[in-house]
Structure formats: structure tokens, C-alpha cells
Amino acid sequence: MQFVSVRDLRIRPGAVWQSLKKGKELILTSRGKPFALMVETDELHLEQLLTEWRRVQAKVAVSRVRERAQRLGLDQLSHEEIDKIVHKARSKRKR
């Protein structure tokens, strides 16, 4: 996996383009920190790629929620306790 700064993308877009074609994916960085993923695609496969990417994002989000729940001990709640929390949150929202 190759890392490319925003500055490099701005100053040398042709070189970045060639790197993307060779490596198929690049991590775009700003101030040394990764913030975007660039991947090679084409019109034929764009929709499939986006669908799979969204599926991966959803899986990562669920994993993070589960990890947080475990850290906070919330994974041990019973269904009744969960229902009470949901009911309380919904009743506050109605006000």
C-alpha cells in the first residue's frame, strides 16, 4: 500500500495517477495522517465496487459498536434492560 500526500497529488498529479494504475490503490494523507483511499476502477465495475465498499463500511461500523458495547459492559444487558433504555430514550425524544 502506497501513501501519497495531498500536496503530491496537487503538485504531481500525473505521477500519482501512474502510481494508482500500478498499485491499484493509494492512501491519501494530509499532514501525515491517512484520510482517504483511492482505488482504480472503470465504468463497468464502479457500481459493484461502491456496493462492496458500502458493505465493508457497514461491517466496520457494526464491529466498532460491538467493541464499544463490550468495553462498557453493555453486551451483558438483558432484552428487558435494553427495552427499558430504548423506551426511556424515545420518551425523552417526544418532549
C-alpha positions in Angstrom: 0.0 0.0 0.0 1.4 3.3 -1.0 0.8 6.6 0.8 0.5 9.9 -1.1 0.2 13.3 0.3 -2.4 15.8 -0.8 0.5 18.1 -1.7 1.9 15.4 -4.0 -1.5 15.0 -5.6 -1.7 18.7 -6.3 1.9 19.2 -7.5 2.5 15.9 -9.3 -0.9 14.5 -10.4 0.5 12.6 -13.3 2.9 10.7 -11.1 0.1 9.9 -8.6 -2.1 8.7 -11.4 0.7 6.3 -12.6 1.2 5.1 -9.0 -2.5 4.4 -8.8 -2.5 2.4 -12.1 0.5 0.4 -10.9 -0.6 -0.3 -7.4 -4.4 -0.3 -7.9 -4.8 1.6 -4.5 -3.3 4.6 -2.7 -3.8 6.1 0.7 -4.2 9.8 0.6 -2.7 11.7 3.5 -3.0 15.2 4.9 -0.3 16.3 7.4 1.0 12.8 7.6 -2.3 11.2 8.6 -4.4 9.0 6.3 -7.8 10.3 5.4 -8.9 8.8 2.0 -8.5 5.7 0.0 -8.1 5.9 -3.8 -8.7 2.8 -5.8 -8.5 2.1 -9.5 -11.8 1.3 -11.2 -13.7 1.6 -14.5 -17.2 2.3 -15.6 -18.1 -1.3 -15.9 -17.2 -2.1 -12.3 -17.9 1.2 -10.5 -21.3 0.2 -9.1 -20.1 -3.2 -7.9 -17.1 -1.6 -6.2 -19.3 1.0 -4.5 -21.7 -1.6 -3.3 -19.0 -3.7 -1.8 -17.3 -0.7 -0.3 -20.6 0.3 1.4 -21.0 -3.2 2.7 -17.5 -3.2 4.2 -18.2 0.2 5.8 -21.3 -1.1 7.4 -19.5 -4.2 8.8 -16.8 -2.0 10.2 -19.4 0.3 11.9 -21.1 -2.7 13.4 -17.8 -4.1 14.7 -17.0 -0.8 16.3 -20.4 -0.6 18.0 -19.9 -4.2 19.3 -16.4 -3.4 20.6 -17.6 -0.3 22.4 -20.5 -2.2 23.9 -18.1 -4.8 25.2 -15.8 -2.2 26.7 -18.7 -0.6 28.5 -20.2 -3.9 29.6 -23.3 -3.2 27.6 -23.1 -6.6 25.8 -24.3 -8.2 29.1 -27.7 -6.4 29.2 -30.9 -8.5 29.0 -33.6 -7.8 26.4 -35.7 -6.3 29.2 -33.0 -3.9 30.2 -32.4 -2.9 26.5 -36.2 -2.3 26.1 -36.2 0.0 29.1 -33.3 2.1 27.8 -34.9 2.4 24.4 -38.3 3.3 25.9 -36.6 6.0 28.1 -34.7 7.5 25.1 -37.9 7.5 23.0 -40.0 9.2 25.7 -37.3 11.9 26.1 -37.3 12.5 22.3 -41.1 13.1 22.2 -40.9 16.0 24.6 
